[in-house]
Amino acid sequence: MLSRQPHIRCLPYFILDEPEPAGRCIGYLGDAPISEYVTDYFGRSYVYVGMAPRTWAGDLDIEALANDEFVLPPSLLYRRCKIASARTPGLIARARRALHDRALGPR
């Protein structure tokens, strides 16, 4: 009989990699501003959703995170979103061109 091992989630996988502010400042945590949106090293966008959950011992509770939620230290919680990133400026132009072509035909 095979035994099931519990699924262990590793904290480093839930920390945002080199985040850059991408939205307006919506508050402060201590002296640090909280950005409405951030983008990571790979250009993916995240929206601020609140404070990261903690265990009774005060550690980050990564088991309580959803699959699309990530932590920006010390304890800001961001959720991955599908908005256009500042690192992909041509995305909106391509989408508009595609809508135009679909509605009126190619130029």
N, CA, C and O atoms as CSV, one atom per row, in Angstrom:
chain,resi,resn,atom,element,x,y,z
A,1,MET,N,N,0.837,-1.169,0.000
A,1,MET,CA,C,0.000,0.000,0.000
A,1,MET,C,C,0.887,1.238,0.000
A,1,MET,O,O,1.835,1.341,0.778
A,2,LEU,N,N,0.565,2.168,-0.878
A,2,LEU,CA,C,1.330,3.406,-0.956
A,2,LEU,C,C,0.810,4.409,0.063
A,2,LEU,O,O,-0.396,4.558,0.258
A,3,SER,N,N,1.743,5.087,0.701
A,3,SER,CA,C,1.308,6.126,1.640
A,3,SER,C,C,1.343,7.474,0.932
A,3,SER,O,O,2.204,7.737,0.092
A,4,ARG,N,N,0.403,8.301,1.286
A,4,ARG,CA,C,0.358,9.644,0.710
A,4,ARG,C,C,1.171,10.584,1.580
A,4,ARG,O,O,1.022,10.619,2.801
A,5,GLN,N,N,2.032,11.341,0.926
A,5,GLN,CA,C,2.773,12.348,1.658
A,5,GLN,C,C,2.056,13.681,1.495
A,5,GLN,O,O,1.524,13.978,0.426
A,6,PRO,N,N,2.043,14.477,2.546
A,6,PRO,CA,C,1.348,15.763,2.434
A,6,PRO,C,C,2.030,16.664,1.421
A,6,PRO,O,O,3.247,16.618,1.242
A,7,HIS,N,N,1.229,17.480,0.766
A,7,HIS,CA,C,1.736,18.446,-0.198
A,7,HIS,C,C,2.357,19.602,0.571
A,7,HIS,O,O,1.659,20.298,1.309
A,8,ILE,N,N,3.637,19.814,0.412
A,8,ILE,CA,C,4.330,20.871,1.134
A,8,ILE,C,C,4.572,22.032,0.189
A,8,ILE,O,O,5.114,21.854,-0.902
A,9,ARG,N,N,4.165,23.229,0.613
A,9,ARG,CA,C,4.358,24.432,-0.187
A,9,ARG,C,C,5.561,25.182,0.374
A,9,ARG,O,O,5.689,25.339,1.588
A,10,CYS,N,N,6.438,25.642,-0.506
A,10,CYS,CA,C,7.657,26.336,-0.105
A,10,CYS,C,C,7.478,27.845,-0.192
A,10,CYS,O,O,7.004,28.350,-1.210
A,11,LEU,N,N,7.846,28.567,0.848
A,11,LEU,CA,C,7.679,30.013,0.903
A,11,LEU,C,C,8.335,30.750,-0.257
A,11,LEU,O,O,7.704,31.654,-0.804
A,12,PRO,N,N,9.564,30.425,-0.671
A,12,PRO,CA,C,10.176,31.198,-1.766
A,12,PRO,C,C,9.355,31.219,-3.055
A,12,PRO,O,O,9.483,32.151,-3.848
A,13,TYR,N,N,8.520,30.213,-3.274
A,13,TYR,CA,C,7.692,30.172,-4.479
A,13,TYR,C,C,6.537,31.170,-4.421
A,13,TYR,O,O,5.885,31.413,-5.437
A,14,PHE,N,N,6.276,31.749,-3.256
A,14,PHE,CA,C,5.155,32.670,-3.094
A,14,PHE,C,C,5.604,34.105,-2.852
A,14,PHE,O,O,4.792,34.958,-2.495
A,15,ILE,N,N,6.885,34.376,-3.044
A,15,ILE,CA,C,7.421,35.729,-2.894
A,15,ILE,C,C,7.587,36.327,-4.290
A,15,ILE,O,O,8.157,35.685,-5.173
A,16,LEU,N,N,7.093,37.552,-4.499
A,16,LEU,CA,C,7.225,38.205,-5.807
A,16,LEU,C,C,8.680,38.498,-6.119
A,16,LEU,O,O,9.433,38.937,-5.249
A,17,ASP,N,N,9.077,38.255,-7.367
A,17,ASP,CA,C,10.449,38.420,-7.820
A,17,ASP,C,C,10.664,39.812,-8.410
A,17,ASP,O,O,10.106,40.134,-9.459
A,18,GLU,N,N,11.461,40.628,-7.751
A,18,GLU,CA,C,11.821,41.984,-8.193
A,18,GLU,C,C,10.604,42.811,-8.612
A,18,GLU,O,O,10.505,43.227,-9.766
A,19,PRO,N,N,9.676,43.050,-7.676
A,19,PRO,CA,C,8.466,43.806,-8.036
A,19,PRO,C,C,8.751,45.282,-8.286
A,19,PRO,O,O,9.623,45.878,-7.654
A,20,GLU,N,N,7.999,45.858,-9.218
A,20,GLU,CA,C,8.069,47.287,-9.539
A,20,GLU,C,C,6.672,47.864,-9.371
A,20,GLU,O,O,5.710,47.264,-9.850
A,21,PRO,N,N,6.524,49.019,-8.701
A,21,PRO,CA,C,5.197,49.635,-8.597
A,21,PRO,C,C,4.660,49.964,-9.987
A,21,PRO,O,O,5.394,50.466,-10.838
A,22,ALA,N,N,3.374,49.679,-10.215
A,22,ALA,CA,C,2.780,49.944,-11.522
A,22,ALA,C,C,1.477,50.714,-11.414
A,22,ALA,O,O,0.865,51.038,-12.432
A,23,GLY,N,N,1.055,51.004,-10.225
A,23,GLY,CA,C,-0.202,51.720,-10.038
A,23,GLY,C,C,-0.022,52.842,-9.036
A,23,GLY,O,O,1.086,53.128,-8.583
A,24,ARG,N,N,-1.129,53.463,-8.704
A,24,ARG,CA,C,-1.062,54.576,-7.759
A,24,ARG,C,C,-0.832,54.064,-6.338
A,24,ARG,O,O,-1.108,52.902,-6.038
A,25,CYS,N,N,-0.334,54.922,-5.483
A,25,CYS,CA,C,-0.120,54.603,-4.076
A,25,CYS,C,C,-1.475,54.630,-3.376
A,25,CYS,O,O,-2.182,55.636,-3.426
A,26,ILE,N,N,-1.838,53.521,-2.722
A,26,ILE,CA,C,-3.142,53.454,-2.055
A,26,ILE,C,C,-3.021,53.456,-0.536
A,26,ILE,O,O,-4.029,53.382,0.167
A,27,GLY,N,N,-1.793,53.540,-0.026
A,27,GLY,CA,C,-1.598,53.567,1.418
A,27,GLY,C,C,-0.144,53.341,1.762
A,27,GLY,O,O,0.722,53.303,0.889
A,28,TYR,N,N,0.108,53.192,3.049
A,28,TYR,CA,C,1.478,52.978,3.525
A,28,TYR,C,C,1.487,51.880,4.571
A,28,TYR,O,O,0.540,51.739,5.344
A,29,LEU,N,N,2.549,51.110,4.591
A,29,LEU,CA,C,2.818,50.142,5.651
A,29,LEU,C,C,4.099,50.619,6.297
A,29,LEU,O,O,5.188,50.406,5.763
A,30,GLY,N,N,3.976,51.258,7.434
A,30,GLY,CA,C,5.122,51.942,8.019
A,30,GLY,C,C,5.452,53.130,7.131
A,30,GLY,O,O,4.595,53.977,6.882
A,31,ASP,N,N,6.674,53.198,6.656
A,31,ASP,CA,C,7.078,54.265,5.741
A,31,ASP,C,C,7.021,53.835,4.274
A,31,ASP,O,O,7.210,54.657,3.377
A,32,ALA,N,N,6.762,52.556,4.034
A,32,ALA,CA,C,6.776,52.029,2.665
A,32,ALA,C,C,5.417,52.209,1.995
A,32,ALA,O,O,4.394,51.857,2.582
A,33,PRO,N,N,5.386,52.753,0.769
A,33,PRO,CA,C,4.109,52.909,0.055
A,33,PRO,C,C,3.562,51.562,-0.416
A,33,PRO,O,O,4.321,50.643,-0.723
A,34,ILE,N,N,2.242,51.463,-0.467
A,34,ILE,CA,C,1.568,50.276,-1.000
A,34,ILE,C,C,1.045,50.660,-2.377
A,34,ILE,O,O,0.243,51.585,-2.507
A,35,SER,N,N,1.497,49.952,-3.399
A,35,SER,CA,C,1.078,50.233,-4.763
A,35,SER,C,C,-0.163,49.422,-5.109
A,35,SER,O,O,-0.285,48.258,-4.729
A,36,GLU,N,N,-1.080,50.053,-5.836
A,36,GLU,CA,C,-2.304,49.379,-6.260
A,36,GLU,C,C,-1.989,48.150,-7.112
A,36,GLU,O,O,-2.616,47.101,-6.961
A,37,TYR,N,N,-1.019,48.290,-8.003
A,37,TYR,CA,C,-0.556,47.193,-8.858
A,37,TYR,C,C,0.959,47.135,-8.800
A,37,TYR,O,O,1.616,48.151,-8.570
A,38,VAL,N,N,1.518,45.944,-9.008
A,38,VAL,CA,C,2.959,45.791,-9.194
A,38,VAL,C,C,3.180,44.848,-10.366
A,38,VAL,O,O,2.302,44.060,-10.716
A,39,THR,N,N,4.367,44.934,-10.972
A,39,THR,CA,C,4.770,43.964,-11.988
A,39,THR,C,C,6.032,43.287,-11.497
A,39,THR,O,O,6.861,43.913,-10.836
A,40,ASP,N,N,6.184,42.014,-11.815
A,40,ASP,CA,C,7.377,41.299,-11.389
A,40,ASP,C,C,8.446,41.335,-12.478
A,40,ASP,O,O,8.271,41.973,-13.516
A,41,TYR,N,N,9.532,40.655,-12.233
A,41,TYR,CA,C,10.674,40.613,-13.149
A,41,TYR,C,C,10.273,40.140,-14.543
A,41,TYR,O,O,10.868,40.555,-15.538
A,42,PHE,N,N,9.270,39.279,-14.615
A,42,PHE,CA,C,8.852,38.694,-15.890
A,42,PHE,C,C,7.747,39.493,-16.578
A,42,PHE,O,O,7.269,39.093,-17.640
A,43,GLY,N,N,7.333,40.629,-15.983
A,43,GLY,CA,C,6.307,41.476,-16.584
A,43,GLY,C,C,4.884,41.091,-16.238
A,43,GLY,O,O,3.944,41.665,-16.787
A,44,ARG,N,N,4.700,40.129,-15.334
A,44,ARG,CA,C,3.349,39.742,-14.917
A,44,ARG,C,C,2.814,40.777,-13.937
A,44,ARG,O,O,3.574,41.333,-13.144
A,45,SER,N,N,1.513,41.039,-13.986
A,45,SER,CA,C,0.884,42.061,-13.150
A,45,SER,C,C,0.129,41.446,-11.984
A,45,SER,O,O,-0.438,40.359,-12.092
A,46,TYR,N,N,0.135,42.166,-10.865
A,46,TYR,CA,C,-0.520,41.728,-9.643
A,46,TYR,C,C,-1.255,42.909,-9.029
A,46,TYR,O,O,-0.775,44.041,-9.097
A,47,VAL,N,N,-2.413,42.658,-8.429
A,47,VAL,CA,C,-3.213,43.693,-7.782
A,47,VAL,C,C,-3.186,43.444,-6.271
A,47,VAL,O,O,-3.227,42.300,-5.818
A,48,TYR,N,N,-3.116,44.529,-5.503
A,48,TYR,CA,C,-3.071,44.441,-4.044
A,48,TYR,C,C,-4.422,43.967,-3.521
A,48,TYR,O,O,-5.464,44.490,-3.917
A,49,VAL,N,N,-4.402,42.969,-2.623
A,49,VAL,CA,C,-5.644,42.453,-2.056
A,49,VAL,C,C,-5.690,42.530,-0.532
A,49,VAL,O,O,-6.736,42.257,0.058
A,50,GLY,N,N,-4.589,42.894,0.120
A,50,GLY,CA,C,-4.615,43.010,1.578
A,50,GLY,C,C,-3.314,42.559,2.208
A,50,GLY,O,O,-2.268,42.491,1.563
A,51,MET,N,N,-3.415,42.257,3.480
A,51,MET,CA,C,-2.261,41.790,4.234
A,51,MET,C,C,-2.173,40.270,4.130
A,51,MET,O,O,-3.195,39.584,4.112
A,52,ALA,N,N,-0.961,39.754,4.061
A,52,ALA,CA,C,-0.757,38.306,3.966
A,52,ALA,C,C,-1.173,37.639,5.275
A,52,ALA,O,O,-0.947,38.187,6.354
A,53,PRO,N,N,-1.781,36.454,5.179
A,53,PRO,CA,C,-2.198,35.748,6.396
A,53,PRO,C,C,-0.986,35.239,7.177
A,53,PRO,O,O,0.054,34.922,6.600
A,54,ARG,N,N,-1.138,35.168,8.467
A,54,ARG,CA,C,-0.071,34.702,9.346
A,54,ARG,C,C,-0.587,33.550,10.208
A,54,ARG,O,O,-1.785,33.441,10.469
A,55,THR,N,N,0.330,32.704,10.639
A,55,THR,CA,C,-0.007,31.610,11.562
A,55,THR,C,C,-0.087,32.171,12.975
A,55,THR,O,O,0.241,33.335,13.205
A,56,TRP,N,N,-0.516,31.353,13.908
A,56,TRP,CA,C,-0.593,31.785,15.301
A,56,TRP,C,C,0.784,32.153,15.837
A,56,TRP,O,O,0.888,32.917,16.796
A,57,ALA,N,N,1.858,31.610,15.222
A,57,ALA,CA,C,3.225,31.898,15.660
A,57,ALA,C,C,3.787,33.162,15.003
A,57,ALA,O,O,4.888,33.599,15.340
A,58,GLY,N,N,3.035,33.748,14.070
A,58,GLY,CA,C,3.478,34.977,13.427
A,58,GLY,C,C,4.179,34.778,12.090
A,58,GLY,O,O,4.577,35.753,11.453
A,59,ASP,N,N,4.337,33.534,11.657
A,59,ASP,CA,C,4.960,33.250,10.361
A,59,ASP,C,C,3.937,33.439,9.240
A,59,ASP,O,O,2.730,33.377,9.473
A,60,LEU,N,N,4.439,33.671,8.010
A,60,LEU,CA,C,3.525,33.743,6.862
A,60,LEU,C,C,2.833,32.400,6.693
A,60,LEU,O,O,3.485,31.356,6.716
A,61,ASP,N,N,1.519,32.420,6.522
A,61,ASP,CA,C,0.738,31.197,6.364
A,61,ASP,C,C,0.516,30.935,4.878
A,61,ASP,O,O,-0.503,31.337,4.317
A,62,ILE,N,N,1.468,30.264,4.248
A,62,ILE,CA,C,1.363,30.031,2.801
A,62,ILE,C,C,0.293,29.001,2.460
A,62,ILE,O,O,-0.168,28.950,1.320
A,63,GLU,N,N,-0.105,28.187,3.419
A,63,GLU,CA,C,-1.180,27.219,3.167
A,63,GLU,C,C,-2.518,27.937,2.960
A,63,GLU,O,O,-3.426,27.382,2.340
A,64,ALA,N,N,-2.646,29.158,3.472
A,64,ALA,CA,C,-3.889,29.913,3.341
A,64,ALA,C,C,-3.954,30.708,2.032
A,64,ALA,O,O,-4.990,31.296,1.722
A,65,LEU,N,N,-2.861,30.733,1.265
A,65,LEU,CA,C,-2.835,31.487,0.010
A,65,LEU,C,C,-3.529,30.719,-1.105
A,65,LEU,O,O,-3.433,29.494,-1.182
A,66,ALA,N,N,-4.226,31.447,-1.966
A,66,ALA,CA,C,-4.802,30.844,-3.170
A,66,ALA,C,C,-3.671,30.635,-4.186
A,66,ALA,O,O,-2.579,31.175,-4.012
A,67,ASN,N,N,-3.921,29.870,-5.224
A,67,ASN,CA,C,-2.890,29.560,-6.219
A,67,ASN,C,C,-2.357,30.790,-6.934
A,67,ASN,O,O,-1.216,30.784,-7.395
A,68,ASP,N,N,-3.155,31.841,-7.037
A,68,ASP,CA,C,-2.731,33.033,-7.769
A,68,ASP,C,C,-2.347,34.191,-6.841
A,68,ASP,O,O,-2.285,35.338,-7.284
A,69,GLU,N,N,-2.086,33.902,-5.555
A,69,GLU,CA,C,-1.716,34.932,-4.593
A,69,GLU,C,C,-0.245,34.827,-4.225
A,69,GLU,O,O,0.303,33.737,-4.063
A,70,PHE,N,N,0.381,36.001,-4.097
A,70,PHE,CA,C,1.808,36.060,-3.799
A,70,PHE,C,C,2.076,37.148,-2.776
A,70,PHE,O,O,1.285,38.079,-2.628
A,71,VAL,N,N,3.197,37.029,-2.069
A,71,VAL,CA,C,3.535,37.939,-0.985
A,71,VAL,C,C,4.649,38.878,-1.409
A,71,VAL,O,O,5.628,38.472,-2.034
A,72,LEU,N,N,4.477,40.133,-1.057
A,72,LEU,CA,C,5.518,41.133,-1.215
A,72,LEU,C,C,5.962,41.475,0.203
A,72,LEU,O,O,5.201,42.083,0.955
A,73,PRO,N,N,7.194,41.091,0.583
A,73,PRO,CA,C,7.638,41.320,1.955
A,73,PRO,C,C,7.523,42.785,2.349
A,73,PRO,O,O,7.749,43.656,1.508
A,74,PRO,N,N,7.177,43.091,3.604
A,74,PRO,CA,C,7.115,42.136,4.701
A,74,PRO,C,C,5.830,41.316,4.742
A,74,PRO,O,O,5.879,40.150,5.133
A,75,SER,N,N,4.679,41.875,4.354
A,75,SER,CA,C,3.460,41.055,4.434
A,75,SER,C,C,2.312,41.599,3.585
A,75,SER,O,O,1.154,41.539,3.999
A,76,LEU,N,N,2.624,42.128,2.406
A,76,LEU,CA,C,1.573,42.596,1.497
A,76,LEU,C,C,1.160,41.445,0.584
A,76,LEU,O,O,2.009,40.707,0.083
A,77,LEU,N,N,-0.136,41.296,0.374
A,77,LEU,CA,C,-0.654,40.199,-0.434
A,77,LEU,C,C,-1.141,40.737,-1.779
A,77,LEU,O,O,-1.946,41.667,-1.830
A,78,TYR,N,N,-0.651,40.151,-2.856
A,78,TYR,CA,C,-1.039,40.534,-4.217
A,78,TYR,C,C,-1.572,39.316,-4.952
A,78,TYR,O,O,-1.109,38.195,-4.738
A,79,ARG,N,N,-2.559,39.549,-5.829
A,79,ARG,CA,C,-3.144,38.481,-6.642
A,79,ARG,C,C,-2.815,38.744,-8.104
A,79,ARG,O,O,-2.919,39.876,-8.577
A,80,ARG,N,N,-2.418,37.698,-8.815
A,80,ARG,CA,C,-2.087,37.827,-10.231
A,80,ARG,C,C,-3.320,38.255,-11.004
A,80,ARG,O,O,-4.412,37.728,-10.789
A,81,CYS,N,N,-3.143,39.219,-11.909
A,81,CYS,CA,C,-4.267,39.688,-12.719
A,81,CYS,C,C,-3.852,39.732,-14.182
A,81,CYS,O,O,-2.675,39.593,-14.514
A,82,LYS,N,N,-4.817,39.923,-15.032
A,82,LYS,CA,C,-4.596,39.835,-16.470
A,82,LYS,C,C,-4.584,41.202,-17.147
A,82,LYS,O,O,-4.972,41.311,-18.310
A,83,ILE,N,N,-4.144,42.257,-16.438
A,83,ILE,CA,C,-4.071,43.575,-17.069
A,83,ILE,C,C,-2.789,43.680,-17.880
A,83,ILE,O,O,-1.836,42.939,-17.639
A,84,ALA,N,N,-2.764,44.579,-18.821
A,84,ALA,CA,C,-1.569,44.778,-19.637
A,84,ALA,C,C,-0.461,45.365,-18.776
A,84,ALA,O,O,-0.707,46.268,-17.976
A,85,SER,N,N,0.729,44.870,-18.933
A,85,SER,CA,C,1.874,45.323,-18.156
A,85,SER,C,C,2.598,46.451,-18.865
A,85,SER,O,O,2.538,46.570,-20.089
A,86,ALA,N,N,3.275,47.265,-18.097
A,86,ALA,CA,C,4.073,48.350,-18.673
A,86,ALA,C,C,5.214,47.792,-19.513
A,86,ALA,O,O,5.754,48.494,-20.368
A,87,ARG,N,N,5.585,46.538,-19.278
A,87,ARG,CA,C,6.683,45.937,-20.039
A,87,ARG,C,C,6.208,45.348,-21.371
A,87,ARG,O,O,7.015,44.848,-22.155
A,88,THR,N,N,4.907,45.408,-21.619
A,88,THR,CA,C,4.374,44.918,-22.889
A,88,THR,C,C,3.551,46.022,-23.539
A,88,THR,O,O,2.335,45.883,-23.671
A,89,PRO,N,N,4.200,47.135,-23.956
A,89,PRO,CA,C,3.448,48.275,-24.477
A,89,PRO,C,C,2.701,47.999,-25.765
A,89,PRO,O,O,1.701,48.663,-26.036
A,90,GLY,N,N,3.144,47.046,-26.571
A,90,GLY,CA,C,2.479,46.772,-27.831
A,90,GLY,C,C,1.228,45.927,-27.701
A,90,GLY,O,O,0.493,45.765,-28.675
A,91,LEU,N,N,0.968,45.386,-26.520
A,91,LEU,CA,C,-0.171,44.494,-26.319
A,91,LEU,C,C,-1.495,45.187,-26.594
A,91,LEU,O,O,-2.345,44.637,-27.294
A,92,ILE,N,N,-1.683,46.378,-26.059
A,92,ILE,CA,C,-2.932,47.108,-26.262
A,92,ILE,C,C,-3.084,47.511,-27.725
A,92,ILE,O,O,-4.172,47.403,-28.289
A,93,ALA,N,N,-1.986,47.979,-28.346
A,93,ALA,CA,C,-2.041,48.365,-29.760
A,93,ALA,C,C,-2.409,47.172,-30.640
A,93,ALA,O,O,-3.200,47.312,-31.573
A,94,ARG,N,N,-1.840,45.999,-30.350
A,94,ARG,CA,C,-2.170,44.800,-31.132
A,94,ARG,C,C,-3.627,44.402,-30.939
A,94,ARG,O,O,-4.293,43.987,-31.887
A,95,ALA,N,N,-4.122,44.528,-29.708
A,95,ALA,CA,C,-5.522,44.178,-29.439
A,95,ALA,C,C,-6.470,45.121,-30.180
A,95,ALA,O,O,-7.467,44.684,-30.755
A,96,ARG,N,N,-6.152,46.414,-30.162
A,96,ARG,CA,C,-6.993,47.378,-30.887
A,96,ARG,C,C,-6.971,47.109,-32.385
A,96,ARG,O,O,-8.007,47.180,-33.046
A,97,ARG,N,N,-5.792,46.799,-32.924
A,97,ARG,CA,C,-5.663,46.506,-34.345
A,97,ARG,C,C,-6.473,45.263,-34.707
A,97,ARG,O,O,-7.131,45.228,-35.747
A,98,ALA,N,N,-6.424,44.240,-33.844
A,98,ALA,CA,C,-7.179,43.011,-34.104
A,98,ALA,C,C,-8.676,43.279,-34.088
A,98,ALA,O,O,-9.408,42.754,-34.927
A,99,LEU,N,N,-9.145,44.097,-33.132
A,99,LEU,CA,C,-10.569,44.445,-33.097
A,99,LEU,C,C,-10.975,45.237,-34.338
A,99,LEU,O,O,-12.043,45.014,-34.907
A,100,HIS,N,N,-10.117,46.155,-34.745
A,100,HIS,CA,C,-10.385,46.949,-35.948
A,100,HIS,C,C,-10.471,46.041,-37.171
A,100,HIS,O,O,-11.403,46.149,-37.968
A,101,ASP,N,N,-9.494,45.146,-37.314
A,101,ASP,CA,C,-9.469,44.231,-38.455
A,101,ASP,C,C,-10.698,43.313,-38.457
A,101,ASP,O,O,-11.245,43.005,-39.515
A,102,ARG,N,N,-11.121,42.884,-37.279
A,102,ARG,CA,C,-12.283,41.999,-37.200
A,102,ARG,C,C,-13.558,42.738,-37.596
A,102,ARG,O,O,-14.434,42.174,-38.251
A,103,ALA,N,N,-13.654,44.018,-37.188
A,103,ALA,CA,C,-14.858,44.790,-37.463
A,103,ALA,C,C,-14.894,45.306,-38.908
A,103,ALA,O,O,-15.943,45.262,-39.550
A,104,LEU,N,N,-13.756,45.795,-39.425
A,104,LEU,CA,C,-13.745,46.463,-40.729
A,104,LEU,C,C,-12.938,45.740,-41.790
A,104,LEU,O,O,-12.907,46.164,-42.946
A,105,GLY,N,N,-12.290,44.660,-41.409
A,105,GLY,CA,C,-11.438,43.960,-42.352
A,105,GLY,C,C,-10.028,44.500,-42.290
A,105,GLY,O,O,-9.819,45.609,-41.797
A,106,PRO,N,N,-9.049,43.744,-42.779
A,106,PRO,CA,C,-7.651,44.197,-42.749
A,106,PRO,C,C,-7.450,45.513,-43.510
A,106,PRO,O,O,-8.179,45.808,-44.457
A,107,ARG,N,N,-6.473,46.284,-43.094
A,107,ARG,CA,C,-6.192,47.563,-43.748
A,107,ARG,C,C,-5.567,47.368,-45.088
A,107,ARG,O,O,-5.264,48.343,-45.776
